[in-house]
């Protein structure tokens, strides 16, 4: 005979188990995975035939707070990769006093050839939001306090990085001629693609587009103008993902299948979306979506297909592999 109290005990045990699992998941996502920085290696055949290879370090969505010392140390180690070119696609800041921390973390990378565009969290600080707004792609944008983006831009530019916002830049790195153009953040309507519209230099071996948010309307314009590759960030790779399903939202009009990593856009252009290195201080969690930087090896289009390898490299491992 079943005691009347047994169903209640089972329900209580189930509830306790669910609460424990939720607490463990919260601890893991906010303390462990959020700080489990990793390096992704991607090979993309996007250069003109006969070109030598080009190593590009893609950084995005650092969302730096002044006292995030582990993140600062990990980013500082990336200079040992010795990339030919560094591309930063925005959202570097999460606090008005974070500019020195970003500059110090980037360290030697700022002495290498670099290109950058900014995102909304270079211009405006984060603020608490209803998380359900992210399920509506056209939700009303709200901004926090202004951030010192002019100081960040000046620091990048003084060290030699080129601001690609609404301008076309041409440079030669590692014997590869690059024509690059960028737009300001489409997520908050600051993009003015008409300022860079038109086909890039046909003599360039790489035609590179930059945008913070990978909005399809902007990607279409880059593809129509004949760009080979567009680099973007913003999505955080979904930030909170489900096993076997992936990202729940992209926080833009990009489809979930392209929320991070490389993909084709149209018949001739490649897109790479960085999952980024940070989070908003008001949503400091990642689940099944580790913070990452990407080392892109760009090769000639005649040299075969590309690959995407995710390398588990915590801070000590990263230092060891770069010696």
N, C-alpha and C positions, 0 to 999 in steps of 0.2 A: 504494500500500500504506500502510495506517494504522500509524503507529508505536505500539508498546505504551504509550508514555508520553503520547500525546495525550489519551486519556480522563482520565488523572489530572490533566493540565494544565488541561483544561476544568473538571473538578470543583473544582480549586483556585481557578480564576478565578471560578467561580460562588460558591464559599464566601467568597472575598475580597469579591466584589461585595455579597453578602448582609450580610456583617459591616460593610462600609462604609455600606450603606443603614441598617442598624440604628443605627450610631453617629451618622449624620446625623440620623435621626429622634429619637434620644435628646437630641442637642444642641438640635434645634429645639424639642422639647416642654418641655425643662427650662429653657432659657435665653431662647428667643424667644417662643413662644406663651404661656407662663406669665405673661409680663410684657406681653403685647400687649392691654392693657385696652381694652374697647370699650363703647359706649353703645348700648343697644337702645331703640327707640321703639315703643311699643305703644298703640293706641287701642282702648278697650273700651266698648261701649254698655251700661253697667250701672246708670246713675243713673235715678232716677224721671223720668218725662216732665216736661218743662218746667224741669229743673234746668240751671244753668250748668255748664260743664265744670270739671273738677278735675284738676290736674297732681300726680301722686304719684310720688315717687322711691322705687323699691324697691331696697334694699340687702340683701345676705345673704352669709354665708360669707366674711367678710373674712379670717379666719384670720391675724391680724396677728402678725408678729414685730417686735421693737423696731427692727431695722435695715433694714426694708423701705421705704426712703425713696422709691423710685419709686412704689410703691403708695400710700403716704401722700400724696405730691404729687398723684397723679391723683385720689384721692378728694377732696382739698381743693379741686380745681377744680370739683367738681360743684355747689358752692353757687351758681355763676354760672348754673345752670339756673333758679334761683329757683322751686323747686317749692312748691306750696301745702301739701304734706304729705309728710313723710318716713316711710317704714315700714322698719324693720330687723327681719328675721326670723332673727337669731341666728347663732351660731358666729363671734363677733367675734375671739376670742383663739386664739393658738397658743403662748403663752409667758406665764409668770407675771408678767413685767415689761412686758407689752404694753398695759396699760390706758392709760397716758399717750399712747402712740403712736396708739391708736384715737381717743381724745378729741381729740388735736391734729389728726389727719387729718380728722375729721368737721367740725371747725372751726365755720364759720358755719351749717352744717346743723343744729347743735344749738340754734340760736336760732330755728329754724323749728318749726312744729307737727310733732310726731313721735309715733309709736307703736312699741313694740318688744315682742318676746318673745325668749327665749333658746333656744339649742341646747346640745347636749351639750358642745361645745367652748367654751362659756362657763363651764361648771362644772368640766370635767376637761380636762387637757392631753392632747395627742396622744401616742401611743406606737406603736412598730413593730408592724405586723400582717402576717399572711400574706395577700397580695392575693387569693388564691383564696377567702378567706372571703366576699368581697363577692358571689360567685356564689350563696351560700346566704342567702336573705332572712332566715332566722331563726337566724343564727349567734349564738353567745354573745357578748355585749357585754363588752368589757374597757375599763377606764378608766385614764387616766394620773393624774398628780398633780393635786390640787385647784387650781383657778384662782380668782383674786380677783373672782368674779362680783359679790359685794356692792359692791365698789368701783366696778365698771363700772355697775352699776344705780344707785348713788348719783350718779355723774357724769352719767348720762343724765337722771335725775329732777331733779337740781338745775338743769339747764339747761332743763327744761320738758317733756322728752319723757315720755309717759305709758306706764307699764308695763301692757300689756294681758293679762298672764298671769293666767288664771283670774278675770278680772273683765270687766265690761262698761263701756266708756268711751263717753261722748257728747261730741262737740265740733262746733263749726261752723268750717269753713275755706272761704274763697273763696265765701261764701254757700251752701255745701252743708252740710247737717246730716248728720253721720256717727255711726252707732252701730257701735262696734267691740268685738269680743271675741276673746280669744286663749286658747290652751292652752300649757302647758309641753311640752317636747319629747317627742312620742310615740315617737321612736326609742329612747329609754331608759326608756319606761314612766312618764314623769312627768306625762302628761296626765290631767286630771280634768275631762272635758267637763261633767259634771253641775253643776259650779260656775257655768257660764254657760248651761246648757240653757234652752230656751224661745225664743219668737219675739222678735226685737229690736223696738225702738220702731217702730211702724208709721208714725210721722211722719218718720222718718229718710229722707233721699233716697239714702243709701248705707248698706247693711248689710254690714260688712266683717269677715271672719274672718282670724285670724292663727295660723299654726302653723309651727314650724321644719321638721319632717319632714311631707311631704304623705301621710300614711297614709290609705288609703281609708276606714277605719272612722271617722276623725275628719272627713274630708271629707263623708261621708254624713250625719253628725250636723249639720254646718253647713247642708248642703243641705236636710235635713228641717225645720230651724228657719227656713228662708226667707232665708238670707243671699244677697246678690247676687254677692259676690266673695270668694275666699279667696286670700291671699298666703302663699307658702311658699318654702323654699330646700332646703338639705340635699343635693340630688342632685349638685351641681356640674355639672349638665347631662350627666352621665355621665363627665365629666372626660377619659376616653380613649375617643374615638369612632372608628368606622371609616367611611371615605368610602363613601357609598351604602347604609350600614346604620344609622349613627347610634350611639347609646349602647349599650354592651355590657351594662351593669348600671345600676340606679337606686339601689342601696343602701337600698331600702325596698320596700314592696309595690305601689308605683305602677308602672303599665305603662310600657314604654320610650317609647311614643308621646307621653307627657306629661312627659318628663323635663326639659324646659325650655320656657319661653314660655307663651302662653295656650292654654287648651283649655276645652271645655264639661264641666261635671260635672253630670250629670242634665239636666233640661229647662230649668232656670231659672238655675242658678248657673255662674259662670265661675271658673276656677282660673288663677292665674299662678304659675309656678315659676321662680325666679331660678336661673341657672346659677352665680351667685356670683362673687366676686372673688379667691378664694384657693385654697390647697391645704394639705394636711397637710405639715409639714416632712419627713415620712418618705415622702411620695409627691409630690415637687415637680415634677409634669409635667402638661401639658394637651396634648391632640392632637385637632385638629378640633373644639375646644370652648373658644373663647377666654374668659378671665375677663371678666365684664360686670356692669354696673349697668343698670337699666331705668327709663326715664321713661315712666310710664303716663299717658295722657290719657284720663280717664274722661268719657264723654259720656252724654246721656240715651238711654235704650233706644229711643226713637222716632226717633233721629237716624241710624239705619242701622247697618251692620255695622262691625266693627273691622278693624284691620290690624296687622301685625307687621313692623317695618322694622329691620333690623340695620345700624347705622351704624358704619363703621370709623373710630374716633376714638382715635388714640394721644394721648399727653399733649400735644404741641405743637398738634395739630389740635384737640383739645378746647378748649384755651385760646383758640385763634384763633376758633372758631365761637361762643364765648360772649361775645366783646367787644361 
